[in-house]
Amino acid sequence: MMQDLFLAIAIVGNVITIAALVRGYYWQRQSQR
C-alpha cells in the first residue's frame, strides 16, 4: 500500500518536471522569434 503511494508521487513529480521543461522550452522559442 505504501509502495503504491510512493510510486504515484514519483510519477506525478516526473510529469510536473517534464511539463515545466516543455513549457520553458516553448517560452524560449516564442521569445526568440
PyMOL Python script that loads the backbone (N, CA, C, O; Angstrom):
from pymol import cmd

cmd.read_pdbstr("""\
ATOM      1  N   MET A   1       0.840  -1.201   0.000  1.00  0.00           N
ATOM      2  CA  MET A   1       0.000   0.000   0.000  1.00  0.00           C
ATOM      3  C   MET A   1       0.877   1.255   0.000  1.00  0.00           C
ATOM      4  O   MET A   1       0.676   2.165  -0.804  1.00  0.00           O
ATOM      5  N   MET A   2       1.837   1.289   0.899  1.00  0.00           N
ATOM      6  CA  MET A   2       2.718   2.467   0.983  1.00  0.00           C
ATOM      7  C   MET A   2       3.531   2.610  -0.303  1.00  0.00           C
ATOM      8  O   MET A   2       3.804   3.725  -0.747  1.00  0.00           O
ATOM      9  N   GLN A   3       3.918   1.474  -0.902  1.00  0.00           N
ATOM     10  CA  GLN A   3       4.714   1.499  -2.124  1.00  0.00           C
ATOM     11  C   GLN A   3       3.918   2.139  -3.263  1.00  0.00           C
ATOM     12  O   GLN A   3       4.471   2.898  -4.058  1.00  0.00           O
ATOM     13  N   ASP A   4       2.622   1.833  -3.340  1.00  0.00           N
ATOM     14  CA  ASP A   4       1.790   2.404  -4.409  1.00  0.00           C
ATOM     15  C   ASP A   4       1.726   3.927  -4.267  1.00  0.00           C
ATOM     16  O   ASP A   4       1.788   4.648  -5.262  1.00  0.00           O
ATOM     17  N   LEU A   5       1.603   4.406  -3.046  1.00  0.00           N
ATOM     18  CA  LEU A   5       1.540   5.848  -2.797  1.00  0.00           C
ATOM     19  C   LEU A   5       2.843   6.502  -3.239  1.00  0.00           C
ATOM     20  O   LEU A   5       2.835   7.541  -3.899  1.00  0.00           O
ATOM     21  N   PHE A   6       3.963   5.883  -2.868  1.00  0.00           N
ATOM     22  CA  PHE A   6       5.274   6.420  -3.243  1.00  0.00           C
ATOM     23  C   PHE A   6       5.431   6.456  -4.762  1.00  0.00           C
ATOM     24  O   PHE A   6       5.953   7.425  -5.314  1.00  0.00           O
ATOM     25  N   LEU A   7       4.977   5.394  -5.434  1.00  0.00           N
ATOM     26  CA  LEU A   7       5.062   5.315  -6.895  1.00  0.00           C
ATOM     27  C   LEU A   7       4.211   6.415  -7.530  1.00  0.00           C
ATOM     28  O   LEU A   7       4.639   7.066  -8.484  1.00  0.00           O
ATOM     29  N   ALA A   8       3.007   6.617  -6.997  1.00  0.00           N
ATOM     30  CA  ALA A   8       2.120   7.655  -7.538  1.00  0.00           C
ATOM     31  C   ALA A   8       2.760   9.033  -7.391  1.00  0.00           C
ATOM     32  O   ALA A   8       2.699   9.845  -8.314  1.00  0.00           O
ATOM     33  N   ILE A   9       3.372   9.301  -6.238  1.00  0.00           N
ATOM     34  CA  ILE A   9       4.027  10.601  -6.013  1.00  0.00           C
ATOM     35  C   ILE A   9       5.192  10.782  -6.995  1.00  0.00           C
ATOM     36  O   ILE A   9       5.389  11.865  -7.545  1.00  0.00           O
ATOM     37  N   ALA A  10       5.957   9.712  -7.205  1.00  0.00           N
ATOM     38  CA  ALA A  10       7.096   9.787  -8.122  1.00  0.00           C
ATOM     39  C   ALA A  10       6.622  10.092  -9.546  1.00  0.00           C
ATOM     40  O   ALA A  10       7.221  10.912 -10.242  1.00  0.00           O
ATOM     41  N   ILE A  11       5.540   9.426  -9.976  1.00  0.00           N
ATOM     42  CA  ILE A  11       5.010   9.645 -11.335  1.00  0.00           C
ATOM     43  C   ILE A  11       4.522  11.084 -11.478  1.00  0.00           C
ATOM     44  O   ILE A  11       4.820  11.749 -12.470  1.00  0.00           O
ATOM     45  N   VAL A  12       3.768  11.566 -10.483  1.00  0.00           N
ATOM     46  CA  VAL A  12       3.255  12.944 -10.541  1.00  0.00           C
ATOM     47  C   VAL A  12       4.429  13.927 -10.599  1.00  0.00           C
ATOM     48  O   VAL A  12       4.395  14.893 -11.362  1.00  0.00           O
ATOM     49  N   GLY A  13       5.454  13.682  -9.801  1.00  0.00           N
ATOM     50  CA  GLY A  13       6.623  14.568  -9.796  1.00  0.00           C
ATOM     51  C   GLY A  13       7.295  14.592 -11.163  1.00  0.00           C
ATOM     52  O   GLY A  13       7.697  15.654 -11.639  1.00  0.00           O
ATOM     53  N   ASN A  14       7.419  13.429 -11.796  1.00  0.00           N
ATOM     54  CA  ASN A  14       8.039  13.366 -13.127  1.00  0.00           C
ATOM     55  C   ASN A  14       7.197  14.127 -14.144  1.00  0.00           C
ATOM     56  O   ASN A  14       7.736  14.859 -14.974  1.00  0.00           O
ATOM     57  N   VAL A  15       5.889  13.961 -14.085  1.00  0.00           N
ATOM     58  CA  VAL A  15       5.002  14.642 -15.040  1.00  0.00           C
ATOM     59  C   VAL A  15       5.122  16.159 -14.880  1.00  0.00           C
ATOM     60  O   VAL A  15       5.187  16.884 -15.873  1.00  0.00           O
ATOM     61  N   ILE A  16       5.150  16.635 -13.646  1.00  0.00           N
ATOM     62  CA  ILE A  16       5.263  18.087 -13.397  1.00  0.00           C
ATOM     63  C   ILE A  16       6.609  18.593 -13.916  1.00  0.00           C
ATOM     64  O   ILE A  16       6.685  19.658 -14.528  1.00  0.00           O
ATOM     65  N   THR A  17       7.670  17.820 -13.666  1.00  0.00           N
ATOM     66  CA  THR A  17       9.006  18.240 -14.118  1.00  0.00           C
ATOM     67  C   THR A  17       9.056  18.323 -15.641  1.00  0.00           C
ATOM     68  O   THR A  17       9.559  19.301 -16.193  1.00  0.00           O
ATOM     69  N   ILE A  18       8.536  17.301 -16.319  1.00  0.00           N
ATOM     70  CA  ILE A  18       8.539  17.282 -17.793  1.00  0.00           C
ATOM     71  C   ILE A  18       7.688  18.434 -18.327  1.00  0.00           C
ATOM     72  O   ILE A  18       8.082  19.112 -19.276  1.00  0.00           O
ATOM     73  N   ALA A  19       6.518  18.655 -17.714  1.00  0.00           N
ATOM     74  CA  ALA A  19       5.640  19.740 -18.163  1.00  0.00           C
ATOM     75  C   ALA A  19       6.352  21.090 -18.019  1.00  0.00           C
ATOM     76  O   ALA A  19       6.255  21.940 -18.904  1.00  0.00           O
ATOM     77  N   ALA A  20       7.060  21.284 -16.914  1.00  0.00           N
ATOM     78  CA  ALA A  20       7.775  22.547 -16.686  1.00  0.00           C
ATOM     79  C   ALA A  20       8.886  22.720 -17.731  1.00  0.00           C
ATOM     80  O   ALA A  20       9.081  23.822 -18.242  1.00  0.00           O
ATOM     81  N   LEU A  21       9.609  21.650 -18.050  1.00  0.00           N
ATOM     82  CA  LEU A  21      10.681  21.734 -19.046  1.00  0.00           C
ATOM     83  C   LEU A  21      10.105  22.074 -20.420  1.00  0.00           C
ATOM     84  O   LEU A  21      10.633  22.934 -21.124  1.00  0.00           O
ATOM     85  N   VAL A  22       9.017  21.393 -20.797  1.00  0.00           N
ATOM     86  CA  VAL A  22       8.392  21.643 -22.106  1.00  0.00           C
ATOM     87  C   VAL A  22       7.884  23.080 -22.172  1.00  0.00           C
ATOM     88  O   VAL A  22       8.065  23.752 -23.187  1.00  0.00           O
ATOM     89  N   ARG A  23       7.259  23.550 -21.117  1.00  0.00           N
ATOM     90  CA  ARG A  23       6.719  24.919 -21.101  1.00  0.00           C
ATOM     91  C   ARG A  23       7.857  25.934 -21.237  1.00  0.00           C
ATOM     92  O   ARG A  23       7.739  26.900 -21.991  1.00  0.00           O
ATOM     93  N   GLY A  24       8.956  25.718 -20.509  1.00  0.00           N
ATOM     94  CA  GLY A  24      10.094  26.635 -20.606  1.00  0.00           C
ATOM     95  C   GLY A  24      10.695  26.616 -22.011  1.00  0.00           C
ATOM     96  O   GLY A  24      11.102  27.657 -22.527  1.00  0.00           O
ATOM     97  N   TYR A  25      10.753  25.439 -22.629  1.00  0.00           N
ATOM     98  CA  TYR A  25      11.306  25.314 -23.983  1.00  0.00           C
ATOM     99  C   TYR A  25      10.458  26.100 -24.979  1.00  0.00           C
ATOM    100  O   TYR A  25      10.992  26.817 -25.825  1.00  0.00           O
ATOM    101  N   TYR A  26       9.131  25.963 -24.877  1.00  0.00           N
ATOM    102  CA  TYR A  26       8.250  26.688 -25.793  1.00  0.00           C
ATOM    103  C   TYR A  26       8.341  28.191 -25.559  1.00  0.00           C
ATOM    104  O   TYR A  26       8.336  28.966 -26.515  1.00  0.00           O
ATOM    105  N   TRP A  27       8.423  28.613 -24.300  1.00  0.00           N
ATOM    106  CA  TRP A  27       8.545  30.048 -23.976  1.00  0.00           C
ATOM    107  C   TRP A  27       9.803  30.615 -24.617  1.00  0.00           C
ATOM    108  O   TRP A  27       9.788  31.704 -25.190  1.00  0.00           O
ATOM    109  N   GLN A  28      10.900  29.852 -24.510  1.00  0.00           N
ATOM    110  CA  GLN A  28      12.178  30.309 -25.056  1.00  0.00           C
ATOM    111  C   GLN A  28      12.080  30.474 -26.574  1.00  0.00           C
ATOM    112  O   GLN A  28      12.560  31.461 -27.130  1.00  0.00           O
ATOM    113  N   ARG A  29      11.456  29.501 -27.235  1.00  0.00           N
ATOM    114  CA  ARG A  29      11.334  29.569 -28.702  1.00  0.00           C
ATOM    115  C   ARG A  29      10.456  30.743 -29.116  1.00  0.00           C
ATOM    116  O   ARG A  29      10.753  31.405 -30.111  1.00  0.00           O
ATOM    117  N   GLN A  30       9.383  31.018 -28.377  1.00  0.00           N
ATOM    118  CA  GLN A  30       8.491  32.123 -28.733  1.00  0.00           C
ATOM    119  C   GLN A  30       9.203  33.463 -28.561  1.00  0.00           C
ATOM    120  O   GLN A  30       9.053  34.354 -29.397  1.00  0.00           O
ATOM    121  N   SER A  31       9.976  33.610 -27.487  1.00  0.00           N
ATOM    122  CA  SER A  31      10.655  34.879 -27.235  1.00  0.00           C
ATOM    123  C   SER A  31      11.779  35.106 -28.257  1.00  0.00           C
ATOM    124  O   SER A  31      12.096  36.250 -28.583  1.00  0.00           O
ATOM    125  N   GLN A  32      12.375  34.029 -28.758  1.00  0.00           N
ATOM    126  CA  GLN A  32      13.436  34.172 -29.769  1.00  0.00           C
ATOM    127  C   GLN A  32      12.863  34.745 -31.071  1.00  0.00           C
ATOM    128  O   GLN A  32      13.507  35.549 -31.745  1.00  0.00           O
ATOM    129  N   ARG A  33      11.647  34.318 -31.408  1.00  0.00           N
ATOM    130  CA  ARG A  33      11.012  34.768 -32.645  1.00  0.00           C
ATOM    131  C   ARG A  33      10.525  36.202 -32.452  1.00  0.00           C
ATOM    132  O   ARG A  33       9.954  36.790 -33.370  1.00  0.00           O
TER     133      ARG A  33
END
""", "prot")
cmd.dss("prot")
cmd.show_as("cartoon", "prot")
cmd.util.cbc("prot")
cmd.orient("prot")
